[in-house]
Amino acid sequence: MAAELSPEKLSEIHRPTLDQALEAIRTRAYWSPHPEHPKAYGEGGLPGSLGAAEGKAAFDSVLHTRLDLAQPGTDGWTGGELSPYGPALGVEYPHADPDILLPAMSAAMGSWRAAGPETRALVCLEILARISARTHELAHAVMHTSGQAFVMAFQAGGPHAQDRGLEAVAYAYEEQTRTPRAADWSKPQGKRDPLRLHKSYTAAGRGISLLIGCNTFPTWNGYPGLFASLATGNPVLVKPHPRAVLPLALTVQLAREALAEAGFDPNLVALAVERPGEGIAKTLAVRPEIKIIDYTGSTAFGDWLETNARQAQVYTEKAGVNTIVLDSTDNYRGMLSNLAFSLSLYSGQMCTTPQNLLIPRDGIMTDAGAKSYEDVVADIAEAVNGLLGDDARANGLLGALVNPDVKARLEGAAALGDVALASRPVVNPDFPDAVVRTPVLVKLDGTKPDDGAAYLSECFGPVSFAVAVDSTADALDLLRRTVREKGAMTVGAYTTSPDVERAVENVCFDESAQLSLNLTGGVYVNQTAAFSDFHGSGGNPAANAALCDGAFVSNRFRVVEVRRQA
């Protein structure tokens, strides 16, 4: 196939970006090639990108159409996404016969492997550049499948997701190039001639990679696995969540176009969309052709994959119980503000949102004086009410509840304990059918087993628990137990004591949990920055992998050696 994008052209365009990404993962300094501000796109902004009006028009033009990817094995069409904001998207997607599609994907591996790590990385960067140019369009797709408010959908679903994809490419390139592509080997034999061999080393992908997408962050959680597998030589079959197909379907479309223009088989990336109730993830996951699986979602299905998909290398991000320890603070107002935002952002529908706030029942010391447990809980509730008191601001922060299960958990929270902060409905004037709710905060007792059944289970959504504990030491014991038994994507703590700070750190070191200390400004425990922060650790039950580190990419390929007599 003739290449419109030669390796030389790809290198000219993208090699500087790859080099900067490699430098960023080494220094861990802030860097991003993807602008966060919507005005950076369109006329006068990122070359070739869609501006706000163009992106909205592009999104609208996809609705109620058939998205034909021209991939083999299409045996019908399926769809049915409903926006959490109300409207039906009406997009139809190809339904694939895996007995036809998977062999076609496997057949694409040879030339992709032969291209080598650098060319694969540069093609991946070309795909990311095309995705970046369509950020406005994709933001609407993310918004209307996840329920995120538009600004969050734009940033988290656009540049932040693209950063995570690029980060995975950088790690993949670095791990594959640790070994030279060739070496001449000579072993002295004394008076005899030395033994001489010529050796070559090829990074060979394991096989087809299955990406099982999630509902809440289809691109942010999807791009790391997609690009880690593709950059290491593996075809990728994208199986989106049935409620969040469009963002990943558009991604697959752009990837197939870029691959073809670079002279590669577009079947290196393909889409598998299920019919209602079909549940194809289980059947695909255990097929012998599937050698890698990336999954974000419930613990139950993640555990099932780890147990049953034994032919594959499985990377999971499952559920956890995120915890904040409140011991003391020298910025009480800043702590309250930070916590209020963290509990409210995207209606708590983030795997990093804090759920349990562990507060000594005798209270904490602050720069505003001693604060009792009741004071702290009441002040957190007041801070949330102050943040979300204006409905326009509330809509911009909360977004919409992603599915009825979240609404049911929210409505059932009041039965778990004393409600310190009641949830209220918020009307979205642009989308009156959207289900928008403010968070609920429930008081529980850390010494009561019945209360423990609540706070030791993940309650995904805008539900948090103010757990009274006897002391900071008891809080740390409960933190350790929670992370060890249930896992955590994030841990936070507020303290002015160096001894307590060290004690919290030691718990997190022992249990492999990512820790944020004394956040009182514009950085929140929910957020992680690509190239610098690790999302998850892979060391506790919440996830068996981190986004992104060398371990996330290195087992997606094997180095195959060929020795020749010199």
Legacy VTK file of the C-alpha trace (Angstrom):
# vtk DataFile Version 3.0
C-alpha trace
ASCII
DATASET POLYDATA
POINTS 566 float
0.000 0.000 0.000
1.419 3.385 -1.012
2.192 5.666 1.897
1.106 9.292 1.766
3.020 9.813 5.012
6.559 8.495 4.628
8.710 7.652 7.667
10.834 10.695 6.819
7.794 12.963 6.787
6.497 11.493 10.024
9.885 12.037 11.640
10.028 15.631 10.466
6.594 16.348 11.912
6.556 14.313 15.111
10.080 13.414 16.224
10.511 16.683 18.192
7.303 15.935 20.119
8.458 12.390 20.856
11.793 13.709 22.118
10.034 16.197 24.407
7.757 13.457 25.733
10.769 11.261 26.486
12.385 14.137 28.350
9.168 14.797 30.290
8.850 11.234 31.613
12.483 11.415 32.753
12.260 14.796 34.519
8.586 14.528 35.653
8.257 18.282 34.988
5.046 19.850 33.694
4.706 19.628 29.928
1.896 19.177 27.430
1.702 19.684 23.669
-2.108 19.689 23.808
-3.713 23.047 24.688
-6.331 23.014 27.463
-8.170 26.164 26.421
-10.990 25.798 23.858
-9.912 29.017 22.123
-6.571 27.420 21.196
-8.347 25.482 18.450
-9.712 26.650 15.123
-8.764 29.714 13.144
-5.594 31.267 14.525
-5.019 28.312 16.845
-3.788 24.762 16.397
-3.219 24.310 12.625
-5.925 22.285 10.931
-8.058 22.037 14.076
-11.780 22.560 14.417
-12.915 25.611 16.343
-15.855 25.629 18.738
-18.603 26.112 16.137
-16.967 23.716 13.662
-16.549 21.060 16.319
-20.169 21.313 17.425
-21.300 21.128 13.793
-19.102 18.072 13.205
-20.597 16.372 16.269
-24.141 17.229 15.169
-23.455 15.863 11.692
-22.586 12.426 13.122
-25.787 12.110 15.118
-28.461 9.845 13.609
-26.065 8.517 10.985
-24.285 5.245 10.304
-20.551 5.318 11.100
-19.064 3.000 8.495
-15.438 2.114 9.249
-15.044 -0.214 6.251
-13.612 -2.909 8.495
-13.921 -6.608 7.612
-16.468 -8.892 9.217
-19.304 -6.383 9.554
-22.452 -8.498 9.876
-24.923 -5.820 10.877
-25.381 -2.505 12.653
-26.078 -1.576 16.235
-26.314 1.470 18.487
-28.710 2.981 20.982
-26.700 5.452 23.095
-28.738 7.871 25.201
-27.048 11.028 26.412
-27.116 11.504 30.202
-28.371 14.955 29.236
-31.438 13.446 27.572
-31.195 13.189 23.767
-30.713 9.942 21.876
-27.511 10.032 19.817
-28.948 7.771 17.147
-25.563 6.658 15.782
-25.284 3.174 14.266
-21.982 1.303 14.436
-20.696 -1.800 12.641
-21.289 -5.055 14.477
-18.327 -7.352 13.918
-18.057 -11.079 13.310
-14.884 -11.862 15.295
-14.179 -14.966 13.220
-13.560 -12.658 10.268
-12.283 -9.511 11.958
-9.687 -11.071 14.267
-7.789 -12.961 11.522
-7.687 -9.757 9.464
-6.208 -7.923 12.443
-3.610 -10.636 13.018
-2.593 -10.447 9.366
-1.692 -6.770 9.849
0.970 -7.497 12.472
3.904 -8.442 10.242
4.518 -5.124 8.535
3.746 -3.253 11.747
6.371 -5.274 13.616
8.908 -4.752 10.834
8.375 -0.968 10.982
10.226 -0.837 14.309
9.624 1.134 17.512
10.360 4.580 16.111
8.047 4.412 13.129
5.299 2.896 15.262
5.687 5.708 17.780
5.576 8.376 15.080
2.439 6.894 13.502
0.840 6.903 16.954
1.743 10.578 17.286
0.119 11.237 13.919
-3.067 9.587 15.199
-2.919 11.708 18.343
-2.405 14.872 16.296
-5.555 14.095 14.298
-7.461 13.421 17.499
-6.198 16.708 18.939
-7.407 18.621 15.895
-10.896 17.232 16.526
-10.924 17.996 20.255
-14.048 20.172 20.097
-15.994 17.450 18.314
-14.756 14.737 20.658
-15.572 16.897 23.689
-19.248 16.875 22.738
-19.068 13.122 22.199
-17.537 12.634 25.651
-20.029 15.016 27.256
-23.040 13.235 25.781
-21.880 9.743 26.673
-20.295 10.318 30.105
-22.421 13.136 31.525
-19.375 15.322 32.141
-19.976 19.046 31.886
-18.589 20.472 28.647
-15.445 22.103 30.056
-14.460 18.914 31.845
-15.315 16.804 28.790
-13.175 19.122 26.694
-10.155 19.003 29.013
-10.278 15.512 30.505
-11.682 13.897 27.362
-9.434 15.925 25.065
-5.937 17.233 25.910
-5.577 15.335 29.190
-6.544 12.049 27.515
-4.230 12.817 24.606
-1.411 13.499 27.061
-1.967 10.092 28.643
-1.876 8.462 25.214
1.343 10.251 24.302
2.851 9.330 27.666
2.153 5.652 26.911
3.841 5.999 23.515
6.913 7.537 25.141
7.189 4.732 27.676
6.655 2.149 24.936
9.413 3.645 22.796
11.824 3.879 25.723
11.256 0.292 26.843
11.586 -1.123 23.316
14.802 0.742 22.560
16.647 -0.313 25.728
17.970 -3.230 23.676
19.939 -2.411 20.491
18.485 -3.650 17.227
21.721 -5.507 16.382
25.061 -6.470 17.914
28.250 -8.188 16.761
29.365 -10.657 19.404
32.897 -12.013 19.757
34.155 -14.349 22.489
37.931 -14.847 22.728
39.166 -18.470 22.577
42.824 -18.064 23.490
45.042 -19.289 20.623
42.043 -20.291 18.568
39.935 -17.915 16.506
37.257 -16.143 18.539
33.651 -17.252 18.378
31.709 -14.677 16.372
27.983 -14.189 15.951
25.813 -11.445 14.553
22.728 -10.961 16.677
19.530 -9.066 15.947
16.842 -8.145 18.469
13.249 -7.415 17.455
10.499 -6.078 19.698
7.584 -8.317 18.769
4.047 -7.636 19.949
2.201 -10.371 21.809
-0.884 -10.328 19.584
-4.270 -8.662 19.443
-5.009 -6.297 22.327
-8.578 -5.912 23.581
-9.497 -2.520 25.030
-12.668 -2.689 27.138
-13.820 0.907 27.535
-15.569 2.538 30.475
-18.639 4.759 30.652
-17.289 7.711 32.626
-13.929 8.444 30.967
-13.925 6.639 27.611
-10.897 8.464 26.183
-8.914 9.292 29.339
-9.007 5.695 30.502
-8.941 4.252 26.987
-6.020 6.017 25.328
-3.213 4.689 27.563
-3.935 1.042 26.744
-4.757 1.752 23.110
-1.495 3.555 22.413
0.664 1.381 24.676
-0.416 -1.710 22.745
-0.281 -0.127 19.301
3.170 1.385 19.871
4.529 -1.993 21.008
3.417 -3.729 17.823
-0.024 -5.057 18.678
-3.317 -4.614 16.803
-6.007 -3.154 19.054
-9.663 -4.172 19.117
-11.657 -1.424 20.843
-14.775 -2.641 22.679
-16.454 0.500 24.068
-18.907 0.591 26.939
-22.373 0.342 25.334
-23.339 3.718 26.800
-20.133 5.428 25.606
-19.359 4.236 22.092
-19.062 7.445 20.085
-15.800 8.911 21.492
-13.896 5.666 20.917
-15.591 5.000 17.579
-14.411 8.391 16.297
-10.955 7.582 17.680
-10.894 4.282 15.775
-11.970 6.079 12.600
-9.125 8.587 12.894
-6.602 5.853 13.724
-7.593 3.767 10.700
-7.271 6.770 8.400
-3.820 7.672 9.723
-2.560 4.083 9.531
-3.674 3.773 5.912
-2.031 7.056 4.935
1.199 5.907 6.584
1.153 2.751 4.461
-0.079 0.291 7.066
-3.104 -1.950 7.255
-5.938 0.009 8.914
-7.101 -3.229 10.538
-4.417 -2.648 13.156
-7.203 -0.758 14.946
-10.815 -1.932 14.808
-14.092 -1.479 16.652
-16.324 -4.086 18.315
-19.720 -2.754 19.402
-22.234 -5.030 21.075
-25.932 -5.381 20.461
-28.154 -4.604 23.482
-27.590 -7.229 26.143
-25.082 -9.162 24.051
-22.163 -8.864 26.492
-19.372 -9.572 24.013
-16.568 -8.578 26.396
-16.591 -11.994 28.078
-16.517 -13.957 24.851
-13.842 -11.790 23.256
-11.684 -11.787 26.394
-11.099 -15.544 26.365
-10.509 -15.996 22.631
-7.025 -17.373 21.933
-6.221 -14.494 19.551
-6.529 -11.969 22.402
-3.141 -11.636 24.101
-3.541 -8.326 25.971
-6.564 -6.829 27.752
-7.015 -3.313 29.131
-10.039 -2.839 31.348
-11.514 -0.072 33.497
-14.660 -0.756 35.489
-16.170 -2.808 38.274
-14.135 -5.015 40.569
-16.354 -8.012 39.830
-15.640 -8.065 36.100
-12.014 -7.066 36.575
-11.549 -10.039 38.904
-13.303 -12.261 36.365
-10.916 -11.146 33.630
-7.855 -11.722 35.797
-9.104 -15.214 36.662
-10.454 -16.388 33.322
-8.549 -14.598 30.535
-5.477 -16.667 31.277
-4.119 -16.530 27.726
-3.816 -12.722 27.958
-1.766 -10.162 29.839
-4.533 -8.350 31.728
-4.291 -4.735 32.914
-7.156 -3.668 35.172
-8.313 -0.525 36.909
-11.099 -1.560 39.236
-12.882 -0.017 42.197
-11.324 1.341 45.353
-12.282 3.220 48.496
-10.426 6.518 48.481
-9.720 8.010 51.879
-8.732 11.367 53.386
-7.230 11.573 56.882
-7.909 14.856 58.691
-5.452 15.384 61.565
-4.733 19.135 61.585
-4.229 22.022 59.188
-2.678 25.475 59.027
-5.122 26.543 56.305
-8.593 25.522 57.405
-10.431 27.615 54.820
-8.207 26.286 52.034
-8.730 22.697 53.205
-12.511 23.110 53.215
-12.495 24.694 49.765
-10.286 21.972 48.345
-12.379 19.183 49.825
-15.634 20.755 48.623
-14.360 20.890 45.058
-12.978 17.347 45.220
-16.296 15.952 46.456
-18.318 17.859 43.852
-16.324 17.539 40.615
-18.261 15.475 38.048
-20.705 14.417 40.776
-18.064 12.245 42.394
-18.078 9.933 39.368
-14.296 9.656 39.240
-12.210 6.691 40.350
-10.076 9.197 42.290
-12.867 11.004 44.188
-12.483 10.770 47.976
-15.204 8.762 49.683
-14.179 8.411 53.333
-13.145 11.428 55.423
-11.583 10.099 58.637
-11.968 12.686 61.408
-11.005 12.243 65.077
-14.144 12.440 67.209
-12.362 14.927 69.513
-11.739 17.181 66.540
-8.678 18.720 64.898
-6.425 21.717 65.455
-6.485 24.427 62.792
-5.275 27.974 62.193
-8.857 28.989 63.028
-8.681 27.257 66.426
-9.801 23.854 67.625
-12.599 22.340 65.561
-14.734 19.488 66.827
-15.829 16.579 64.654
-19.249 18.204 64.343
-17.658 21.544 63.432
-15.536 20.000 60.685
-18.440 18.069 59.199
-20.738 21.086 59.283
-18.069 23.317 57.741
-17.407 20.849 54.909
-21.149 20.753 54.217
-21.285 24.541 54.240
-18.304 24.725 51.858
-20.038 22.371 49.407
-23.252 24.388 49.634
-21.313 27.586 49.031
-19.562 26.113 46.011
-22.756 24.740 44.470
-25.269 27.344 45.653
-25.430 28.956 42.222
-27.116 26.571 39.766
-25.065 27.721 36.784
-21.825 27.006 38.635
-23.264 23.749 39.961
-24.090 22.527 36.461
-20.585 23.407 35.277
-18.996 21.349 38.067
-21.420 18.481 38.543
-22.344 17.505 35.010
-25.050 14.825 34.929
-25.379 11.462 36.655
-24.052 8.935 34.168
-26.606 6.177 34.733
-29.545 5.144 36.945
-27.305 3.032 39.220
-25.517 6.162 40.447
-28.851 7.853 41.149
-30.028 4.815 43.115
-26.873 4.785 45.265
-27.243 8.501 45.943
-30.874 8.117 46.972
-30.063 5.154 49.211
-27.253 6.912 51.073
-29.587 8.664 53.528
-30.488 5.293 55.044
-26.843 4.575 55.944
-26.427 7.174 58.699
-27.095 10.737 59.796
-27.139 13.068 56.809
-24.870 16.068 57.322
-25.374 17.377 53.803
-28.484 16.491 51.845
-28.446 16.212 48.088
-30.640 18.492 46.025
-31.674 18.404 42.370
-30.293 21.044 40.033
-32.100 22.055 36.850
-29.988 22.314 33.732
-31.712 24.948 31.552
-30.069 23.654 28.365
-30.873 20.002 29.050
-34.010 19.733 31.213
-33.937 15.911 31.076
-30.474 15.728 32.663
-30.334 14.197 36.148
-28.149 16.613 38.136
-27.694 16.190 41.890
-25.449 17.803 44.483
-23.387 15.493 46.757
-24.597 13.893 49.964
-22.394 13.663 53.076
-23.295 11.050 55.689
-21.909 10.777 59.236
-20.726 7.315 60.308
-18.926 5.868 63.316
-15.617 4.116 62.692
-16.117 1.858 65.720
-19.493 0.425 64.664
-19.395 -2.727 62.493
-22.710 -1.850 60.824
-21.306 1.509 59.713
-18.157 -0.244 58.498
-20.227 -2.191 56.002
-21.024 1.147 54.346
-17.689 2.944 54.409
-15.670 -0.156 53.511
-17.624 -0.569 50.272
-17.217 1.654 47.245
-20.276 3.880 46.792
-19.510 5.266 43.342
-21.047 8.675 42.750
-21.708 11.843 44.780
-21.715 10.060 48.150
-19.110 10.552 50.891
-18.836 9.553 54.525
-17.536 11.582 57.472
-16.212 8.737 59.605
-15.612 9.506 63.289
-12.527 7.748 64.673
-11.061 7.742 68.181
-7.711 9.255 67.164
-5.387 9.945 64.262
-3.648 6.659 65.034
-6.979 4.876 64.636
-7.514 6.768 61.382
-4.201 5.452 60.092
-5.105 1.904 61.124
-8.408 2.219 59.279
-6.635 3.734 56.281
-4.240 0.789 56.157
-7.069 -1.729 56.417
-9.098 0.051 53.740
-6.278 0.173 51.199
-5.156 -3.376 51.918
-8.626 -4.918 51.704
-10.469 -2.675 49.270
-7.766 -0.754 47.429
-7.501 2.959 46.732
-6.630 5.006 43.689
-5.923 8.038 45.864
-5.199 8.843 49.509
-5.124 12.320 51.017
-4.136 13.704 54.391
-4.103 17.029 56.218
-1.634 17.453 59.059
0.792 19.964 60.527
2.684 17.230 62.373
5.883 15.872 60.791
5.376 12.639 62.742
1.858 12.150 61.407
3.032 13.024 57.902
5.701 10.318 58.097
3.190 7.851 59.499
0.762 8.472 56.632
3.584 8.143 54.124
4.622 4.832 55.641
1.101 3.446 55.360
1.018 4.446 51.696
4.497 3.029 51.062
3.524 -0.243 52.719
0.192 -0.542 50.911
1.294 1.022 47.607
-1.141 3.930 47.461
-0.651 7.333 45.832
-0.718 10.108 48.439
-1.546 13.825 48.335
-0.655 15.907 51.394
-2.185 19.205 52.546
-3.787 20.233 49.256
-5.350 23.648 49.817
-4.957 25.361 46.431
-5.923 24.663 42.839
-4.667 21.069 42.680
-7.080 18.375 43.851
-6.702 14.786 44.968
-8.939 13.720 42.046
-6.527 15.005 39.415
-3.321 13.537 38.014
-1.028 15.090 35.413
0.403 12.992 32.599
4.208 12.756 32.383
4.476 13.569 36.101
1.832 11.853 38.258
1.204 8.121 38.387
-2.486 7.243 38.223
-2.878 4.251 40.506
0.082 2.187 41.592
-0.713 -1.362 40.531
0.137 -2.404 44.078
-3.241 -2.566 45.830
-6.623 -4.107 44.943
-7.902 -0.997 43.123
-5.692 -1.615 40.072
-2.991 -4.011 38.926
-1.310 -1.370 36.742
-0.266 2.277 36.909
-0.809 4.930 34.261
1.843 5.139 33.175
5.115 3.421 33.989
7.502 0.972 32.367
5.580 -2.013 33.697
2.460 -0.796 31.880
4.134 -1.235 28.496
7.040 -3.661 28.841
5.007 -6.878 28.945
3.045 -5.970 25.825
6.000 -7.083 23.691
8.788 -9.637 23.843
12.281 -9.263 22.432
12.948 -12.013 19.890
16.610 -12.687 19.133
18.043 -14.084 15.907
21.682 -15.286 15.962
23.686 -15.753 12.783
27.146 -17.123 12.269
29.389 -14.153 11.519
LINES 1 567
566 0 1 2 3 4 5 6 7 8 9 10 11 12 13 14 15 16 17 18 19 20 21 22 23 24 25 26 27 28 29 30 31 32 33 34 35 36 37 38 39 40 41 42 43 44 45 46 47 48 49 50 51 52 53 54 55 56 57 58 59 60 61 62 63 64 65 66 67 68 69 70 71 72 73 74 75 76 77 78 79 80 81 82 83 84 85 86 87 88 89 90 91 92 93 94 95 96 97 98 99 100 101 102 103 104 105 106 107 108 109 110 111 112 113 114 115 116 117 118 119 120 121 122 123 124 125 126 127 128 129 130 131 132 133 134 135 136 137 138 139 140 141 142 143 144 145 146 147 148 149 150 151 152 153 154 155 156 157 158 159 160 161 162 163 164 165 166 167 168 169 170 171 172 173 174 175 176 177 178 179 180 181 182 183 184 185 186 187 188 189 190 191 192 193 194 195 196 197 198 199 200 201 202 203 204 205 206 207 208 209 210 211 212 213 214 215 216 217 218 219 220 221 222 223 224 225 226 227 228 229 230 231 232 233 234 235 236 237 238 239 240 241 242 243 244 245 246 247 248 249 250 251 252 253 254 255 256 257 258 259 260 261 262 263 264 265 266 267 268 269 270 271 272 273 274 275 276 277 278 279 280 281 282 283 284 285 286 287 288 289 290 291 292 293 294 295 296 297 298 299 300 301 302 303 304 305 306 307 308 309 310 311 312 313 314 315 316 317 318 319 320 321 322 323 324 325 326 327 328 329 330 331 332 333 334 335 336 337 338 339 340 341 342 343 344 345 346 347 348 349 350 351 352 353 354 355 356 357 358 359 360 361 362 363 364 365 366 367 368 369 370 371 372 373 374 375 376 377 378 379 380 381 382 383 384 385 386 387 388 389 390 391 392 393 394 395 396 397 398 399 400 401 402 403 404 405 406 407 408 409 410 411 412 413 414 415 416 417 418 419 420 421 422 423 424 425 426 427 428 429 430 431 432 433 434 435 436 437 438 439 440 441 442 443 444 445 446 447 448 449 450 451 452 453 454 455 456 457 458 459 460 461 462 463 464 465 466 467 468 469 470 471 472 473 474 475 476 477 478 479 480 481 482 483 484 485 486 487 488 489 490 491 492 493 494 495 496 497 498 499 500 501 502 503 504 505 506 507 508 509 510 511 512 513 514 515 516 517 518 519 520 521 522 523 524 525 526 527 528 529 530 531 532 533 534 535 536 537 538 539 540 541 542 543 544 545 546 547 548 549 550 551 552 553 554 555 556 557 558 559 560 561 562 563 564 565
